Amino acid sequence: MQVLKFGGTSVASAKNIALVKNVIFEKSSSNQIIAVVSALGGITTQLVNCSAMAATGNAEYLKELAQVEQKHIKTVQELIPLKKQSKTMGKVKVLLNELEDICRGVFLIHELTTKTSDKILSFGERLSSTIIADYFNDMEHNTFLADPRDFIVTDSNYSRAEVNFEKTNTKIASYFKNVKEKLIVCPGFIAASEDGEITTLGRGGSDYTAAIIAAALNSPELEIWTDVSGMMTADPRLVSSAYAIEEISYEEAMELSHFGAKVIYPPTIQPVLEKNIPIHIKNTFKKDDVGTVIKQASATNGSLIKGLSSIQNIALFNLSGSGMVGIPNFSHRLFRALSTAKVNVVMITQASSEHTICVGIDAGDAKKSQAAIENEFTYELSTHKINPVQIEKDLAIIALVGSNMKEKVGVSGTMFSVLGQNGINIKAIAQGSSEKNISVVIYEREVKKALNSLHESFFLSEKRRINLFMIGVGNVGAALIEQLRKQKQYLSQHHHIDLRIVAMANSKKMLFQEGGINFKNWKESLMEDGEAMKVEDFLQQMETLNLRNSIFIDNTANADIAGLYKRVLKKSISVVTPNKIACTNSYQDYLELKKTALLYKAKFLFETNVGAGLPVINTLNDLIKSGDEVLKIEAVLSGSLNFIFNNFNKEAKFADIVRQAQTEGYTEPDPRIDLSGVDVKRKILILIRESGLDMEIDDIPAQAFIPEDCMNAPSIDKFFEKLEEHEEVFQQLVKKAEKEGKKIKYVASYNKGKAETGLRFVEKSHPFYNLEGKDNIVLFTTKRYPEQPLVIKGAGAGAEVTASGIFADIMRIANAN
């Protein structure tokens, strides 16, 4: 005899019941089938609401009751031909009238006992099974309607009755032995106490009903038909990349179901486990999907982790005090108090010092739990032997489940590391000695982020999603977006990385799309769909989304945006930027950003601050980390100034070369920023600080070579006019260089604790002499490179190379975890 159970979604409508019929009829051709059915989808919740309203004297319960009636009548009308409806309608009406009478009684006396509640809730399954059995009979399949009140015996613990398996198993064997029909429909969820009163097996109890029957009859397999294709690696509503687990052990399934996996009701597993009967979870709407098989031992060569699960709406009770230490019955009294108050403890953790005990419970039980604990420990609280009960709410439990975790090193370490890197604070930890489950308590608002982060980490076949929040979509930003577009497919296929721009902004507009902004038409989307750009709103939306693996990209040179980095890092969001302002503020501010990134497990990367796409800072960091020491730095760090002096000669006007550099994008829109040398001072300061040295920008003198009235011109146009007026000043520089056989370079240097920037006339033997175009060059003289300095040379300006440096920093973060 084969047992199949169909959940509420499977029988939610006439259309769905027709799919159930196809599954059952196909199987009943060769086997005797028991089909255990739930109430029609949503009906149990409506009955709960209806009885609650009636108990408070709210006449609105009648509207809820009318909706229940209408749904069942409509289902009969849609399933059964008009000529055959009267018989079924008569049965349904009798049940509905009985239900209405009970609800009216509750309404009149304003009282709802658990006994009456069970009776009301039983009508959901009684109605659905009556309709389905008649439907099958009308389809010329001889069908028997079983009544579990005749063979499932429980105690009188209404709403969650305990089954008397000895009596139940005997009755089931006798009951079904006499049923000759090949197809049997049985309502789930309901049973009867020994004195014949209706009881229920708890929400989700239809699974349990099916398991009880399957175990008693020694069925070869129990099939649970639902609306998903098996037990998933995580809740697909929260983790889009979750997928069905093909095979899982009883123990793993119990752990996952206990911690919130709704596919199967936790008590279901025990009866079939004892008989070693496999459970096959299948999808009613995709009946050809493989589904999940739950059996004695899952595949030993499977994944280290079988699944992730979560329970939300958790409250954490923390009991602490010196009076707890060494008291043998203290824990006993705590759990006795909670048990007496009928509070289920979801998780327990206790420090080895015995100074604290922490328990996790459903937040709905918080008030009565607190009252029960305070009543039990009145004396200890009044004498300050224990501290007042600490309660934290808005929490959730995340559970990592897998039999293969046992004795494998580093699982919990990886879990904690992944959560830490995403800024998820762990409030409590529990791991049983069986090593099948590691549970942590976190804030409820972090559940989605935590599940996705852990899923990406432990299920390696899935793509790792990186969420980018970008401010600044000018030349550099646009070049970066294009590079991301071109590499997206390659990174996805070869590195399992899914890069998405979740938000972008310019000075006027900002656009947020959690699924990712289209790389091809981003400009149109930003202008047409974007809202007014407000920095505070941008940050708040980014923080509210609270996405895993988030990176904030600042492509601006804006001091206000740079001032936001600390706030961003505190949210465990990494920062990547070519903006040099943050790293060149006070040394204390610079250190504070570094410390904040370290503290909140975020990355603060700014490779493009010096040398655009050249690996200058990373090379320097590698030297310092490996124990080397910087003795001297010489560098040409301005691609724009190098371009200008490489192209300036006595046949050309200095002002024309500066205009050319501006037009080709080698300078800022206002070239005075480059010509002032401030940008070079910032770059050498960053290198000095990254070498581990304390220096401020005002400690670096800069040799000015642009006349002061040029720099003070009221506009850019006036600035160029002034440059032309001072052409002779620049021609003198060219003549001097030509006479001495040297070239003009704007050089930054550090040596023996001192730094400076300014023009230098370099001879032919110097590495700077042949520096072409917009190239940068850096010479590091260190203890390991004392005679021949380490040289880094290449293109140091331009939107493309700067964007590639930003892209490289993004990939460092993506590959770091």
Residue pairs with C-beta under 8 A, 6 or more apart in sequence:
1 31
1 32
1 33
1 34
1 176
1 217
1 219
2 27
2 31
2 32
2 33
2 34
2 219
2 220
2 221
2 223
3 33
3 34
3 36
3 210
3 213
3 214
3 217
3 219
3 222
3 223
4 23
4 24
4 27
4 33
4 34
4 35
4 36
4 210
4 223
4 225
5 35
5 36
5 37
5 38
5 188
5 206
5 207
5 209
5 210
5 222
5 223
5 224
5 225
6 20
6 35
6 36
6 37
6 38
6 225
6 284
7 38
7 206
7 207
7 224
7 225
7 226
7 227
8 38
8 39
8 40
8 41
8 42
8 43
8 44
9 16
9 41
9 226
9 227
9 284
10 16
10 19
10 20
10 38
10 225
10 226
10 227
10 284
11 17
11 20
11 37
11 38
11 39
11 40
11 41
11 128
11 132
12 40
12 41
12 42
13 40
13 41
13 75
13 78
14 74
14 75
14 78
14 79
15 78
16 41
16 284
16 285
17 75
17 79
17 131
17 132
17 135
18 79
19 284
19 285
19 287
20 35
20 37
20 132
20 225
20 284
21 135
21 136
21 139
22 287
23 225
23 284
23 287
24 33
24 35
24 136
24 183
25 139
25 141
27 33
28 141
28 182
28 183
31 182
32 181
32 182
32 183
32 184
33 182
33 183
33 184
34 146
34 176
34 184
34 186
34 210
34 213
34 217
35 132
35 183
35 184
35 185
35 186
36 186
36 187
36 188
36 206
36 209
36 210
36 213
37 125
37 128
37 129
37 132
37 185
37 186
37 187
37 188
37 206
38 44
38 124
38 125
38 128
38 188
38 189
38 206
39 47
39 124
39 125
39 127
39 128
39 189
40 71
40 72
40 75
40 124
40 127
40 128
43 68
43 71
43 124
43 127
43 128
44 121
44 124
44 203
46 64
46 67
46 68
47 68
47 120
47 121
47 123
47 124
48 121
49 61
49 64
50 61
50 64
50 65
50 68
50 103
50 120
51 61
51 103
51 106
51 112
51 116
51 117
51 120
51 121
52 112
53 60
53 61
53 64
54 61
54 103
54 104
54 106
54 107
54 112
55 106
55 107
55 110
55 111
55 112
56 110
57 107
57 110
59 107
61 103
61 107
65 99
65 100
65 103
68 96
68 99
69 96
72 92
72 96
72 127
72 128
72 131
73 89
73 92
75 131
76 85
76 88
76 89
76 92
76 131
77 85
79 131
79 135
80 88
80 134
80 135
80 138
81 138
84 138
87 134
88 130
88 131
88 134
88 135
91 130
91 134
92 127
92 130
92 131
95 123
95 126
95 127
95 130
96 123
96 127
98 123
99 120
99 123
102 116
102 119
102 120
103 120
105 116
106 112
106 116
106 120
113 158
114 158
114 159
115 156
115 158
115 197
117 158
117 159
118 158
118 159
118 161
118 190
118 198
118 199
118 200
119 198
121 189
121 200
122 189
122 190
122 198
122 200
124 189
125 187
125 188
125 189
125 190
125 206
126 187
126 190
128 187
129 145
129 185
129 186
129 187
130 145
132 185
133 143
133 144
133 145
133 185
136 143
136 183
136 185
137 143
141 182
141 183
142 181
142 182
142 183
143 181
143 183
143 184
143 185
144 179
144 180
144 181
144 183
144 184
144 185
145 184
145 185
145 186
146 175
146 176
146 179
146 184
146 185
146 186
146 187
147 186
147 187
148 186
148 187
148 188
148 190
148 191
148 192
148 209
149 190
149 191
149 192
149 196
149 198
150 171
150 175
150 192
151 168
151 171
151 172
151 174
151 175
151 176
152 163
152 168
152 171
152 172
152 190
152 191
152 192
152 201
152 209
152 212
153 163
153 164
153 167
153 168
153 171
153 191
153 192
153 193
153 194
154 161
154 162
154 163
154 164
154 191
154 192
154 193
154 194
154 199
154 201
155 161
155 162
155 164
155 193
155 194
155 199
156 193
156 194
156 195
156 197
156 199
157 199
158 199
158 200
159 200
159 202
160 200
160 201
160 202
161 191
161 193
161 199
161 200
161 201
163 191
163 201
163 212
164 194
165 212
165 271
167 194
168 212
168 216
169 215
169 216
172 212
172 213
172 216
172 217
173 216
173 217
176 184
176 213
176 217
186 209
186 213
187 206
187 209
188 205
188 206
188 207
188 208
188 209
188 210
189 200
189 201
189 205
189 206
189 208
189 209
190 198
190 199
190 200
190 201
190 205
190 209
191 198
191 199
191 200
191 201
191 209
192 198
192 199
193 199
201 208
201 209
201 267
202 208
202 265
202 267
203 265
204 262
204 265
204 266
204 268
205 265
206 265
207 224
207 264
207 265
207 268
208 265
208 267
208 268
208 271
210 222
210 224
210 268
211 222
211 267
211 268
211 269
211 270
211 271
211 272
211 279
212 271
213 219
214 221
214 222
214 271
214 272
214 275
214 277
215 271
215 272
215 274
215 275
215 277
216 271
218 275
218 277
219 277
220 277
221 277
221 278
221 279
221 280
222 272
222 277
222 278
222 279
222 280
223 279
223 280
223 281
223 282
224 263
224 264
224 268
224 279
224 280
224 281
224 282
225 282
225 283
225 284
226 263
226 281
226 282
226 283
226 284
227 283
227 284
227 285
228 236
228 244
228 263
228 281
228 283
229 244
229 282
229 283
229 286
229 289
229 290
229 291
229 292
230 244
230 245
230 246
230 263
230 281
230 282
230 283
230 289
230 290
230 291
230 292
231 244
231 245
231 248
231 253
231 256
231 261
231 263
231 264
231 281
231 292
231 294
231 307
232 242
232 243
232 244
232 245
232 261
232 263
232 307
233 239
233 242
233 243
233 244
233 245
233 306
233 307
233 308
233 455
233 459
234 242
234 307
234 308
234 309
234 451
234 455
235 242
235 260
235 261
235 309
235 310
235 451
236 242
238 310
238 447
238 448
238 451
238 452
239 308
239 448
239 451
239 452
239 455
241 452
241 455
241 456
241 459
241 462
241 463
242 455
244 289
244 290
244 291
244 292
245 292
245 306
245 307
246 290
246 292
246 293
247 292
247 293
247 295
247 298
247 299
247 302
248 256
248 292
248 293
248 294
248 298
248 306
248 307
249 294
249 295
249 296
249 297
249 298
249 403
250 269
250 273
250 294
250 295
250 296
251 403
251 434
251 436
252 298
252 306
252 307
252 401
252 402
252 403
252 436
253 264
253 269
253 279
253 294
254 266
254 269
255 309
255 399
255 401
255 436
255 437
256 306
256 307
256 309
256 399
256 401
257 263
257 264
257 265
257 266
257 268
257 269
257 309
258 266
259 309
259 310
259 311
259 397
259 399
259 401
259 437
259 439
260 309
260 310
260 311
260 312
260 397
260 399
261 307
261 309
263 281
263 292
264 279
264 281
264 294
268 279
269 279
269 294
272 278
272 279
273 296
276 295
276 296
278 293
278 294
278 295
279 293
279 294
279 295
280 291
280 292
280 293
280 294
281 291
281 292
281 293
281 294
282 289
282 291
283 289
283 291
298 306
298 403
300 404
302 404
303 402
303 404
303 458
303 459
304 402
304 404
304 405
304 408
304 411
304 458
305 400
305 401
305 402
305 404
305 405
305 411
305 458
305 459
306 401
306 402
306 403
306 404
307 401
307 402
308 398
308 399
308 400
308 401
308 451
308 454
308 455
308 458
309 398
309 399
309 401
310 396
310 397
310 398
310 399
310 447
310 450
310 451
311 346
311 396
311 397
311 399
312 396
312 444
312 447
313 362
313 363
313 364
313 396
313 444
314 346
314 347
314 360
314 361
314 362
314 363
314 395
314 396
314 397
314 441
314 444
315 360
315 361
315 362
315 363
315 365
315 366
315 369
315 391
315 392
315 393
315 395
316 358
316 359
316 360
316 391
316 392
316 393
316 395
316 427
316 428
316 441
317 358
317 359
317 360
317 361
317 366
317 369
317 370
317 373
317 389
317 390
317 391
318 356
318 357
318 358
318 389
318 390
318 391
318 392
319 334
319 356
319 357
319 358
319 359
319 373
319 377
319 386
319 387
319 389
319 390
320 355
320 356
320 357
320 386
320 387
320 390
321 355
321 380
321 384
321 385
321 386
321 387
322 355
322 385
323 380
323 383
323 384
323 385
323 386
324 330
324 354
324 355
324 356
324 357
324 385
324 386
325 353
325 354
325 355
326 354
327 354
330 354
330 357
331 350
331 357
333 376
333 377
334 357
334 359
334 373
334 376
335 345
336 376
337 372
337 373
337 375
337 376
338 345
338 359
338 361
338 369
338 372
338 373
340 372
341 365
341 368
341 369
341 371
341 372
343 361
343 362
343 365
343 368
343 369
343 372
344 361
344 362
344 365
345 359
345 360
345 361
346 359
346 360
346 361
346 362
346 397
347 359
347 360
347 397
347 428
347 430
347 439
347 441
348 357
348 358
348 359
348 360
348 430
349 357
349 358
349 428
349 429
349 430
350 356
350 357
350 358
358 428
360 395
360 397
360 428
360 441
361 369
363 393
363 394
363 395
366 391
366 393
370 389
370 391
373 389
374 381
374 389
377 386
379 385
380 386
381 388
392 427
394 443
394 444
394 445
395 427
395 441
395 442
395 443
395 444
396 441
396 442
396 443
396 444
396 446
396 447
397 439
397 440
397 441
397 442
398 439
398 440
398 442
398 447
398 450
398 451
398 454
399 437
399 438
399 439
400 411
400 415
400 437
400 438
400 439
400 454
400 458
401 436
401 437
402 436
403 436
405 411
405 435
405 436
405 438
406 434
406 435
406 436
407 435
411 438
412 431
412 438
414 457
414 458
415 438
415 440
415 454
415 457
416 426
416 440
417 817
418 453
418 454
418 457
418 817
419 426
419 440
419 442
419 450
419 453
419 454
420 601
421 453
421 572
421 601
421 602
421 817
422 449
422 450
422 453
422 548
422 549
422 572
422 601
423 571
423 572
423 573
423 600
423 601
423 602
424 442
424 443
424 446
424 449
424 450
424 453
424 572
425 442
425 443
425 446
426 440
426 441
426 442
427 440
427 441
427 442
427 443
428 440
428 441
429 438
429 439
429 440
429 441
430 438
430 439
430 440
431 437
431 438
431 439
442 450
445 546
446 546
448 546
449 546
449 547
449 548
452 465
452 548
453 548
453 549
455 462
456 462
456 463
456 464
456 465
456 548
456 549
457 817
460 496
461 496
462 496
463 492
463 496
463 497
463 498
464 496
464 497
464 498
464 549
464 814
465 498
465 500
465 548
465 549
466 497
466 498
466 499
466 500
466 549
466 551
466 810
466 813
466 814
467 500
467 502
467 545
467 547
467 548
467 549
467 550
467 551
468 484
468 499
468 500
468 501
468 502
468 503
468 550
468 551
468 553
468 810
469 501
469 502
469 503
469 504
469 538
469 542
469 550
469 551
469 552
469 553
469 573
470 477
470 480
470 481
470 501
470 503
470 504
470 505
470 553
470 555
471 504
471 505
471 506
471 538
471 552
471 553
471 554
471 555
471 556
471 561
472 505
472 506
472 553
472 554
472 555
472 556
472 561
473 481
473 504
473 505
473 506
473 522
473 523
473 526
473 555
474 506
474 555
475 665
475 799
476 555
476 578
476 799
476 802
476 803
476 806
477 504
477 555
477 803
478 799
479 799
479 800
479 802
479 803
480 553
480 555
480 803
480 806
480 807
481 501
481 504
481 519
481 522
482 519
482 803
483 803
483 804
483 807
484 499
484 501
484 519
484 807
485 519
485 520
487 499
487 807
488 499
488 519
491 497
491 498
491 499
492 498
495 815
497 811
497 814
499 810
499 814
500 515
500 516
500 517
501 516
501 517
501 519
501 522
502 512
502 513
502 514
502 516
502 517
502 545
502 547
502 550
503 510
503 511
503 512
503 513
503 517
503 538
503 541
503 542
504 510
504 511
504 517
504 522
504 526
505 511
505 526
505 530
505 533
505 538
506 526
506 533
507 533
508 532
508 533
509 526
509 527
509 530
509 531
509 532
509 533
510 526
510 530
510 531
510 532
510 533
510 534
510 537
510 538
511 517
511 525
511 526
511 529
511 530
511 531
512 541
512 545
513 525
514 545
514 547
517 525
517 526
518 525
531 537
535 560
535 561
535 564
539 564
539 567
539 568
542 550
542 552
542 568
542 571
542 573
543 571
549 813
549 814
549 817
550 571
550 572
550 573
550 574
551 573
551 574
551 575
551 576
551 603
551 810
551 813
552 565
552 568
552 573
552 574
552 575
552 576
553 575
553 576
553 577
553 806
553 810
554 561
554 562
554 565
554 575
554 576
554 577
554 578
554 579
555 577
555 578
555 579
555 806
556 579
557 579
557 580
557 581
557 668
558 579
558 581
559 581
561 579
562 577
562 579
562 581
562 582
562 585
563 582
565 575
565 577
565 582
565 593
565 604
566 592
566 593
566 596
568 575
568 602
569 575
569 593
569 596
569 597
569 600
569 602
569 604
570 596
570 600
571 600
572 600
572 601
572 602
573 602
574 597
574 602
574 603
574 604
574 605
574 813
575 597
575 602
575 603
575 604
575 605
576 603
576 605
576 606
576 806
576 809
576 810
576 813
577 605
577 606
577 608
577 609
577 806
578 606
578 608
578 609
578 612
578 802
578 805
578 806
579 606
579 609
580 606
580 609
580 679
580 682
580 683
580 686
581 682
582 589
582 590
582 593
582 606
583 590
583 593
583 606
583 609
583 682
583 685
583 686
583 689
584 590
584 681
584 682
584 685
584 686
584 697
586 696
587 689
587 694
587 695
587 696
590 689
593 604
594 604
596 602
596 604
597 603
597 604
603 812
603 813
603 816
605 809
605 812
605 813
606 617
606 686
606 809
607 613
607 615
607 616
607 617
607 618
607 805
607 806
607 808
607 809
608 802
608 805
608 806
608 809
609 617
609 682
609 683
609 686
610 616
610 617
610 637
610 683
610 686
610 687
610 778
611 617
611 637
611 683
611 776
611 778
611 792
611 794
611 796
611 805
612 639
612 776
612 795
612 796
612 797
612 798
612 801
612 802
612 805
613 794
613 795
613 801
613 802
613 803
613 804
613 805
613 808
614 776
614 778
614 792
614 793
614 794
614 795
614 796
614 801
614 805
615 792
615 808
616 687
616 776
616 778
616 792
617 686
617 687
617 690
619 780
619 790
619 792
620 630
620 687
620 690
620 691
620 780
621 690
623 630
623 780
623 782
623 784
623 790
624 630
624 690
624 691
624 692
628 782
628 783
628 784
629 782
629 783
630 691
630 692
630 693
630 750
630 780
630 781
630 782
631 751
631 781
631 782
631 783
631 786
632 749
632 750
632 751
632 752
632 779
632 780
632 781
632 789
633 684
633 687
633 688
633 691
633 748
633 749
633 750
633 751
633 778
633 779
633 780
633 781
634 747
634 748
634 749
634 768
634 778
634 779
634 781
634 789
635 683
635 684
635 687
635 747
635 748
635 749
635 776
635 777
635 778
635 779
636 642
636 745
636 746
636 747
636 748
636 768
636 771
636 775
636 776
636 777
636 796
637 679
637 680
637 683
637 684
637 748
637 776
637 778
637 796
638 674
638 677
638 679
638 680
638 683
638 746
638 776
638 796
638 797
639 666
639 774
639 775
639 776
639 795
639 796
639 797
639 798
640 661
640 666
640 667
640 671
640 674
640 774
640 797
641 674
641 675
641 677
641 680
641 746
642 745
642 746
642 771
642 773
642 774
642 775
642 776
642 796
642 797
643 661
643 664
643 666
643 773
643 774
643 797
644 654
644 657
644 658
644 661
645 743
645 744
645 745
645 746
646 771
646 772
646 773
647 657
647 660
647 661
648 654
648 657
648 730
648 734
648 744
649 734
650 731
650 734
650 735
650 738
653 724
653 727
654 723
654 727
654 730
654 731
655 720
655 723
655 724
655 727
658 667
658 671
658 675
658 720
658 723
659 720
661 667
661 671
661 674
662 669
662 671
665 798
665 799
666 774
666 797
666 798
667 673
667 674
667 675
668 674
669 716
670 716
670 719
671 716
671 719
672 706
672 710
672 711
672 716
672 719
673 679
675 706
675 711
676 702
676 704
676 706
676 711
677 702
677 703
677 704
677 746
677 757
677 758
678 702
680 702
680 746
680 748
680 757
681 697
681 700
681 702
681 748
681 757
682 697
683 748
684 700
684 748
684 749
684 750
684 755
684 757
685 695
685 696
685 697
685 700
685 755
687 750
687 778
688 695
688 750
688 755
689 695
693 753
695 755
699 755
700 755
700 756
700 757
701 756
701 757
701 758
702 756
702 757
702 758
703 756
703 757
703 758
703 759
704 711
705 733
705 758
705 759
706 723
707 722
707 726
707 729
709 722
710 719
710 722
710 723
710 726
711 719
713 719
713 721
713 722
723 730
733 744
733 759
734 744
736 761
737 743
737 744
737 761
740 761
740 763
741 763
741 764
742 761
742 762
742 763
742 764
742 769
743 761
743 762
743 768
743 769
744 759
744 760
744 761
745 759
745 760
745 762
745 768
745 771
746 757
746 758
746 759
746 760
747 757
747 758
747 759
747 760
747 762
747 768
748 755
748 756
748 757
749 755
749 756
749 757
760 768
762 768
762 769
763 769
767 777
767 779
767 791
767 793
768 777
771 777
771 793
773 795
774 795
774 796
774 797
774 798
775 793
775 794
775 795
775 796
776 793
776 794
776 795
776 796
776 797
777 791
777 792
777 793
778 791
778 792
778 793
779 789
779 790
779 791
780 789
780 790
780 792
781 789
781 790
782 789
782 790
795 801
